[in-house]
Amino acid sequence: METTVVTFKVNGSFAEWVAIFDSDEANKRHAEYKIKPLFRGQSKDDPQKVIVIHQHEEGMLEKFLIGNSDWISTHNVDMNSLEQSAWKGE
């Protein structure tokens, strides 16, 4: 398993983005790629900056982002601000 930390900016409010991220539709899309969201939060210093931590099989987050880019872009996510790092545990 791989744990991925993703940060990005939203163009709307955090509450609007959370409503989409926590939706049944998002849960279904995550499940299709066997992605388990562990944490999502908002920066204390910048209310437009979001962090999401996921666990998944290696490469699945990238496949999810490619396969769902049109859907994600309709949710006020600034894809140009997206940064991610991958972590492995023992």
C-alpha distances in whole Angstrom, upper triangle without the diagonal:
4,7,10,13,16,20,23,26,28,31,32,31,28,29,30,26,25,27,25,22,22,24,24,24,21,19,20,19,15,15,16,13,11,10,11,13,13,16,19,22,25,26,29,31,30,30,29,26,23,19,16,13,10,7,6,5,6,10,10,12,14,15,16,18,20,20,21,23,26,25,24,27,29,28,29,26,27,25,27,25,22,20,16,14,10,9,7,8,10
4,6,10,13,16,19,23,25,28,29,29,26,27,28,24,23,26,24,20,21,23,24,23,20,19,20,18,15,15,16,13,11,10,10,12,12,14,17,20,22,23,26,28,27,27,26,23,20,16,14,10,8,6,5,6,6,9,9,10,12,14,14,16,18,19,20,21,25,24,22,24,27,25,26,23,24,22,23,22,18,16,12,10,7,6,5,8,10
4,7,10,13,17,20,22,26,27,26,23,24,25,21,20,23,22,18,19,22,22,22,18,17,19,18,14,16,17,14,12,10,9,10,9,11,13,16,19,20,23,24,24,24,23,20,17,13,10,7,6,4,7,9,9,11,11,10,12,15,14,15,18,19,19,20,24,23,20,23,25,23,24,21,22,20,21,20,16,14,10,8,6,5,6,8,12
4,6,10,13,17,19,22,24,23,20,22,23,19,18,21,20,16,18,21,22,21,17,17,19,17,14,16,17,14,13,10,10,10,10,11,12,14,17,17,21,22,21,21,20,17,14,10,8,6,5,6,8,10,9,10,10,8,10,13,13,13,16,17,17,18,21,20,17,20,22,20,21,18,18,16,18,16,12,10,7,6,4,6,9,11,15
4,7,10,14,16,20,21,20,17,20,21,17,17,20,19,15,17,20,22,21,18,18,20,18,15,18,19,17,16,13,12,10,10,9,10,11,13,14,17,18,17,18,17,13,11,7,6,5,7,9,11,14,13,13,13,11,12,16,14,14,17,19,18,18,21,20,17,19,21,19,19,16,16,15,16,14,10,8,5,5,6,8,11,13,17
4,7,10,13,16,18,18,15,18,18,15,15,18,17,14,16,19,21,20,16,17,19,17,15,18,19,16,17,13,13,11,12,10,9,11,12,13,16,17,15,16,14,11,8,6,5,6,8,11,13,15,15,14,14,10,11,14,13,11,15,17,16,15,18,17,14,15,18,16,16,12,12,11,12,10,7,6,4,7,9,11,15,17,21
4,7,10,14,15,15,13,16,17,13,14,17,16,14,17,19,22,21,17,19,22,19,17,21,22,19,20,16,16,13,14,12,10,10,10,10,13,14,12,12,10,7,5,4,6,9,11,15,17,19,18,17,17,13,14,17,16,13,17,19,17,16,18,18,14,15,17,15,14,10,10,10,11,8,6,5,6,9,12,14,18,20,24
4,7,10,12,13,11,15,15,12,13,16,15,13,17,19,22,20,17,19,22,19,18,22,22,20,21,18,18,15,16,14,11,11,10,10,14,14,11,11,8,6,5,7,9,12,14,18,19,22,21,19,18,15,15,18,16,13,16,18,16,14,16,16,12,12,15,12,11,7,7,7,8,5,4,6,9,12,15,18,21,24,28
4,7,9,10,9,13,13,10,13,16,15,14,17,19,22,21,18,21,23,21,20,24,25,23,24,21,21,18,19,16,13,12,10,10,13,12,9,9,5,4,6,9,11,15,17,21,22,25,24,23,22,18,18,21,18,15,18,20,17,15,17,16,12,12,14,11,9,6,5,8,9,6,7,10,13,16,19,21,25,27,31
4,6,7,7,10,9,7,11,13,12,12,15,17,20,19,16,19,22,20,19,23,24,23,24,21,21,18,19,17,13,12,10,11,14,14,10,9,5,6,7,11,12,16,18,22,23,26,26,24,23,19,19,21,19,16,18,20,17,15,15,14,11,10,11,8,5,5,6,9,11,9,10,13,15,19,21,24,27,29,33
4,7,9,12,10,9,13,14,14,15,18,19,22,21,19,22,24,22,22,26,26,26,27,24,24,21,23,20,16,15,13,14,16,16,12,10,7,9,11,14,16,20,22,25,27,29,29,27,26,22,22,24,21,18,20,22,18,16,16,15,12,11,11,9,5,6,7,10,12,11,13,16,19,22,25,28,31,33,37
4,7,8,7,7,11,12,12,13,16,17,20,19,18,21,23,22,22,25,26,26,27,24,24,21,22,20,16,15,12,14,16,16,13,10,8,11,11,15,17,20,22,26,27,30,30,29,27,23,24,25,22,20,22,23,19,18,17,16,13,12,11,8,6,8,10,13,15,14,15,18,21,24,27,29,32,34,38
4,5,5,7,9,10,11,13,14,16,20,19,18,20,23,22,22,25,27,27,27,24,23,20,21,18,14,12,10,12,14,14,11,8,7,10,10,14,16,19,21,25,27,30,31,29,27,24,25,26,23,21,24,25,21,20,20,18,15,15,14,10,9,10,12,16,17,16,17,19,21,24,26,28,32,33,37
4,5,5,6,9,10,10,12,14,18,18,16,18,21,20,19,23,25,24,25,21,20,17,17,14,10,9,7,10,12,13,11,7,7,8,8,11,12,16,18,22,24,27,28,27,25,21,23,25,21,20,23,23,20,19,20,17,15,15,14,11,10,10,13,15,17,15,15,17,19,22,24,25,28,30,33
4,5,5,6,9,10,10,12,16,17,15,17,20,20,20,22,25,25,25,22,20,17,18,15,11,10,10,13,14,16,14,10,10,12,11,13,14,18,19,23,25,29,30,29,26,23,25,26,23,21,24,24,21,21,21,18,16,17,15,12,12,13,16,18,21,19,19,21,22,24,26,28,30,31,35
4,6,5,7,9,10,11,15,15,13,16,19,18,19,22,23,24,24,21,21,18,19,17,13,13,12,15,17,19,16,12,11,13,12,15,15,19,20,23,25,28,29,28,25,22,24,25,21,20,22,22,18,18,18,15,13,14,12,8,9,11,14,17,19,18,18,21,22,25,27,28,31,33,36
4,5,5,6,9,10,14,13,11,14,16,16,16,19,20,20,21,18,18,15,16,14,10,11,10,14,16,18,15,12,10,11,9,12,12,15,16,20,22,25,26,24,22,19,20,21,18,16,19,19,16,15,15,13,10,11,10,7,7,8,12,14,17,15,15,17,18,21,23,25,28,29,33
4,5,5,6,8,12,12,10,12,15,15,15,17,20,20,20,17,16,12,14,11,8,9,10,14,16,18,16,13,12,12,10,11,11,14,15,18,20,24,25,24,22,19,21,22,18,17,21,20,17,17,18,15,13,14,14,10,11,11,15,16,19,18,17,18,19,21,22,24,26,27,31
4,6,5,6,10,11,10,12,14,15,15,17,20,20,21,18,17,14,16,14,12,13,13,17,19,21,19,16,15,16,13,15,14,17,17,21,22,25,27,26,23,20,23,23,19,19,22,21,17,18,18,14,13,15,13,10,12,13,17,18,22,20,19,22,22,24,25,27,29,30,33
4,5,5,9,8,7,10,12,12,12,15,17,17,18,16,16,13,16,15,12,14,15,18,21,23,20,17,15,16,13,15,13,16,16,19,20,23,25,23,20,18,20,20,16,15,18,17,14,14,14,11,10,12,10,7,10,11,15,16,19,19,17,20,20,23,24,26,28,29,33
4,6,9,8,6,8,11,10,10,13,15,15,15,13,12,10,12,11,9,11,13,16,19,21,19,16,15,15,11,12,10,12,12,15,17,20,21,20,17,15,17,17,14,14,17,16,13,14,15,12,10,13,12,9,12,11,15,15,19,18,16,18,17,20,20,22,24,26,29
4,7,8,6,7,10,11,11,13,15,16,16,13,12,10,12,11,10,12,14,18,20,23,21,18,18,17,14,14,12,14,13,16,18,21,23,22,19,17,20,20,16,17,20,19,16,17,18,14,13,16,15,12,15,15,18,19,22,21,19,21,20,22,22,23,25,26,29
4,5,5,6,9,10,11,12,14,16,16,15,14,12,15,15,13,16,18,21,24,26,24,21,20,20,17,17,15,17,16,18,19,22,24,23,20,18,21,20,16,17,20,18,15,17,17,13,13,16,14,12,15,16,19,20,24,23,21,23,22,25,25,26,28,29,32
4,5,5,6,9,10,10,12,15,15,14,14,13,16,17,16,19,21,25,27,30,27,25,23,23,20,20,17,18,17,18,19,21,24,23,20,18,21,20,16,18,20,18,15,18,18,14,14,18,16,15,18,18,22,22,26,25,23,25,24,26,26,27,28,29,32
4,5,5,6,9,10,11,13,14,13,14,14,17,18,17,19,21,25,28,30,27,24,23,23,20,20,17,18,17,18,18,21,23,21,18,17,19,17,14,15,17,14,12,14,14,10,12,15,13,13,16,16,20,20,24,24,21,24,23,25,25,27,28,29,32
4,5,5,6,8,10,11,12,11,11,10,14,14,13,16,18,22,25,27,24,22,20,19,16,16,13,15,13,15,15,18,20,19,15,13,16,15,11,12,15,13,10,13,13,10,10,13,13,11,15,14,17,17,21,20,18,20,19,21,21,23,24,26,29
4,5,5,6,9,10,10,9,9,9,12,14,14,17,20,23,26,28,26,24,22,21,18,17,14,14,12,14,14,17,19,18,15,14,17,16,12,14,17,15,13,16,17,13,13,17,17,15,18,17,21,20,24,23,20,22,20,22,21,22,23,24,27
4,5,5,6,9,10,10,11,12,15,17,17,20,23,26,29,31,29,27,25,24,21,20,17,17,15,15,15,17,19,18,15,14,17,15,12,14,16,13,12,15,16,13,14,17,17,16,20,19,22,21,25,25,22,24,22,24,23,24,25,26,28
4,5,5,7,9,9,11,12,15,17,16,20,22,25,28,30,28,26,24,22,19,19,15,16,13,14,13,15,17,15,12,11,13,11,8,10,12,10,8,12,13,10,11,14,15,14,18,16,19,18,22,22,19,21,19,21,20,22,23,25,28
4,5,5,6,5,7,8,12,14,14,17,20,23,26,28,26,25,23,21,18,16,13,13,10,11,10,12,14,13,10,9,12,11,8,10,13,11,10,13,15,13,12,16,17,15,18,17,19,18,21,21,18,19,17,18,17,19,20,21,24
4,5,5,6,7,10,13,16,17,20,23,26,29,32,30,28,26,25,21,19,16,15,12,11,10,12,15,14,11,11,14,13,10,13,15,13,13,16,18,15,16,19,20,19,22,20,23,22,25,25,21,22,20,21,19,20,20,22,24
4,6,8,10,13,16,19,19,23,26,28,32,34,31,30,28,26,23,21,18,17,14,13,11,12,14,13,10,11,13,11,9,12,13,11,11,15,16,14,15,19,19,19,22,21,23,21,25,25,22,23,20,22,20,21,22,23,25
4,5,9,11,15,17,18,22,24,27,30,32,30,29,27,25,21,19,16,15,11,11,8,9,11,10,6,8,10,8,6,10,11,10,11,14,16,15,15,18,20,19,22,20,22,19,23,23,19,20,17,18,16,18,18,20,22
4,6,10,13,16,17,21,24,26,30,32,30,29,27,25,22,19,15,14,10,8,6,7,10,11,8,9,12,11,9,13,15,13,14,17,20,18,17,21,22,21,24,22,24,22,25,24,21,21,18,18,16,17,17,18,20
4,6,9,12,14,17,20,23,26,28,26,25,24,21,18,15,12,10,6,6,5,8,10,10,7,7,11,11,9,11,14,13,13,16,18,16,15,19,20,19,21,19,21,19,22,21,18,18,15,15,13,14,15,16,19
4,6,9,12,15,19,21,24,26,25,24,23,21,17,14,11,9,5,5,6,10,13,14,11,10,14,14,12,14,17,17,16,18,21,18,17,21,22,20,22,20,22,21,23,22,19,18,16,16,14,14,15,16,18
4,6,8,11,15,18,20,23,22,20,20,17,13,11,7,6,4,6,9,13,15,15,13,11,14,15,13,14,17,17,16,18,20,18,15,19,20,17,19,17,19,19,21,20,17,16,14,15,14,14,16,16,19
4,7,10,14,16,19,22,21,20,20,17,14,11,8,5,5,7,10,14,16,17,15,13,17,18,16,17,21,21,19,21,23,21,19,22,23,20,21,19,21,21,23,21,18,17,15,15,14,13,15,15,18
4,7,10,13,15,18,18,16,17,14,11,8,6,5,7,10,13,17,18,19,17,15,18,20,17,18,21,22,20,21,23,21,18,21,22,18,19,17,19,19,21,19,16,16,14,15,15,15,17,17,20
4,7,10,13,15,15,13,13,11,7,6,4,6,9,12,15,19,20,20,18,15,18,20,17,17,20,21,19,19,21,19,16,18,19,15,16,14,16,17,19,16,14,14,14,15,16,17,19,20,23
4,7,9,12,11,10,11,9,6,5,7,9,12,16,19,22,23,23,21,18,21,23,20,19,23,24,21,21,23,20,17,19,20,16,16,14,16,17,19,16,15,15,15,16,18,18,21,22,25
4,6,9,8,6,7,6,5,6,9,12,15,19,22,25,25,25,24,20,22,25,22,20,24,25,22,21,23,21,18,19,19,16,15,13,15,16,18,15,14,15,16,17,20,21,24,25,28
4,5,5,6,7,5,6,8,11,14,17,21,24,27,27,26,25,22,23,26,24,22,25,27,25,23,25,24,20,21,22,18,17,15,15,17,18,14,14,14,16,17,20,21,24,25,29
4,6,7,10,9,10,11,14,17,20,24,27,30,30,30,29,26,27,30,28,26,29,31,28,27,29,27,23,24,25,21,19,18,18,21,21,17,18,18,19,20,23,24,27,27,31
4,7,9,8,11,13,16,19,22,26,29,32,31,31,30,27,28,31,29,26,29,31,29,27,29,28,24,24,25,22,19,18,18,20,20,16,17,17,19,21,24,25,28,29,33
4,5,6,9,11,15,18,21,25,28,31,30,29,29,25,26,28,26,24,27,29,26,24,25,24,21,20,21,18,16,15,14,17,17,13,15,15,18,20,23,25,28,30,33
4,6,8,11,14,18,21,24,27,30,30,29,28,24,25,28,25,23,26,28,24,23,24,22,19,19,19,16,14,13,14,17,17,14,15,17,19,21,24,25,29,30,34
4,7,10,13,17,20,23,26,29,28,27,26,22,23,25,23,20,23,24,21,20,20,19,16,15,16,13,10,10,10,13,14,11,12,14,17,20,22,24,28,30,33
4,7,10,14,17,20,23,26,25,24,23,19,20,23,21,18,21,23,20,19,20,19,16,16,17,14,12,10,10,12,12,9,10,11,13,16,19,21,24,26,30
4,7,10,13,17,19,22,22,21,20,17,18,21,18,16,19,21,18,17,19,18,14,15,16,13,12,10,10,12,13,10,10,11,12,14,17,18,22,23,27
4,7,10,14,16,19,19,19,18,14,16,19,17,15,19,20,18,18,20,19,15,17,18,15,15,12,13,13,15,12,10,10,10,11,13,15,18,20,23
4,7,10,13,16,16,16,15,12,14,16,14,13,17,18,16,16,19,17,14,16,18,15,15,12,14,14,16,13,11,11,9,11,12,13,16,18,21
4,7,10,13,14,15,14,11,14,16,14,14,18,19,18,18,21,19,16,19,21,18,19,16,17,16,18,16,13,12,10,10,10,10,13,14,18
4,7,10,11,12,10,8,12,14,12,13,16,17,16,17,20,18,16,19,21,19,20,17,19,17,20,18,14,14,11,11,10,10,12,13,17
4,7,9,11,9,9,12,14,13,14,17,18,18,19,22,21,19,22,24,22,23,20,22,20,23,21,17,16,13,12,10,9,10,11,14
4,6,8,6,7,10,11,11,13,15,15,16,18,21,20,18,22,24,22,24,21,23,20,23,22,18,17,14,13,10,11,11,12,15
4,6,6,8,10,11,11,14,16,16,17,19,23,22,20,24,26,25,27,24,25,22,24,24,20,19,15,14,11,11,11,12,14
4,6,8,9,10,12,13,15,16,17,19,22,22,21,23,26,25,27,23,24,21,23,22,18,17,13,12,9,10,10,12,15
4,6,6,7,9,10,11,12,14,16,19,19,18,20,23,23,24,21,21,18,20,20,16,15,12,12,10,12,13,16,18
4,5,5,6,9,10,10,12,14,17,17,16,19,21,21,22,19,21,18,20,20,16,16,13,13,12,14,14,17,19
4,5,5,6,9,10,10,12,15,15,13,16,18,18,19,16,17,14,17,16,13,13,10,11,10,13,14,17,20
4,5,5,6,8,10,10,14,15,13,15,18,18,19,16,16,13,15,16,12,12,10,12,11,14,16,19,22
4,6,5,6,8,10,13,14,13,15,18,18,20,17,18,15,17,18,15,16,14,15,14,17,18,21,24
4,5,5,6,8,11,11,10,13,15,15,17,15,16,14,17,17,14,15,14,15,15,18,19,22,25
4,6,5,5,9,9,8,10,13,13,15,12,13,10,13,14,11,12,12,14,15,18,20,23,26
4,6,5,9,10,10,11,14,15,17,14,15,11,14,16,13,15,14,17,17,20,22,25,28
4,6,8,9,10,12,14,15,17,15,17,14,17,19,16,18,17,19,19,22,24,27,29
4,6,5,6,9,10,11,14,12,14,12,15,17,15,17,17,19,20,23,24,27,30
4,5,5,6,9,10,12,10,11,9,12,14,12,15,15,19,20,23,25,28,31
4,6,5,7,9,11,11,12,11,14,16,15,18,19,22,23,27,29,32,35
4,6,6,7,10,10,13,12,15,17,15,18,19,22,23,26,28,31,34
4,5,6,8,7,9,9,12,13,12,15,16,19,20,23,26,28,32
4,5,6,6,7,7,11,12,12,15,17,21,22,25,28,31,34
4,6,7,10,11,14,15,15,19,20,24,25,28,31,33,37
4,6,9,10,14,14,14,17,19,22,24,26,29,31,35
4,6,9,12,12,12,16,18,22,24,27,30,32,36
4,6,9,9,9,12,14,18,20,23,26,29,32
4,5,6,7,11,14,17,20,23,27,29,33
4,5,5,9,11,15,18,21,24,27,31
4,6,9,12,15,18,22,25,28,32
4,6,10,14,17,20,24,26,30
4,7,10,13,17,20,23,27
4,7,11,14,17,20,24
4,7,10,14,17,20
4,7,10,14,17
4,7,10,14
4,7,10
4,7
4
